Amino acid sequence: IRSRSAGSIIREAEAMAAGPGFSGSISDVGGPTANMWGAACAGDPGRCRRSSCLFPDICPRFAVDQMSLIGLLRQVRAVRGVKHVRVASGIRHDLALKDVRYIRAMVRDFVGGQLKIAPEHLADEVLRLMRKPGSKAFERFLDIFEKECAAAGKQQFLVPYLISAFPGCTAAHMERLAQWLASRNWRPEQVQCFIPLPGTTAAAMFHAGIDTAGKRIPVARTDAERLRQHRILS
């Protein structure tokens, strides 16, 4: 995976700002995982045996300078005709925790009231199957986000993206998630009922009924089972 150069992004911002009907706002520079812009392996990728740079934890050889992205956002904001640069989604929260300066800069300058983020679940058993960071990482990000918003004198909100009926997820897991959300007085706006997309590990787990280690897992297959989980949060 390659990241676009800063120069390429700045030139596109300039072209947008010079175009007819431009409102002055540019959103979500950095794409679906904004704070991985410019990331690279600092080791020897050819000899690496890991299946993921980020799971089960962030590889110490995974090199990314999140403050360089903040610098890029500031350059885009400085383009003539650009009034606002907003990042409303696409932050990998476990990676953001590696540099609190990044969270602080985002809160102060580039979050426009709401930030959509994807914990996807809060039950660690389900998160492990999703190959996502554990619940403590999300809770820590949430605490830092709220503290930085308060320090900046801003009222801003996280909007969680969640998934129901993932392979290995049960109604009990969804009840636990619902209880956690209720404790925060959150009512989720985005809940995706799992879809087994071809070619994915999750789809293989869905069809085989086992995890990647070969252990049997419960799978909600029927519409009734899937809707039961989904409706717990709806």
Beta strands, then each sheet from edge to edge (+ up, - down):
strand 1: 25-27
strand 2: 40-41
strand 3: 62-63
strand 4: 84-86
strand 5: 114-120
strand 6: 157-164
strand 7: 190-193
sheet 1: 1+ 4+
sheet 2: 2+ 3-
sheet 3: 5+ 6+ 7+
end
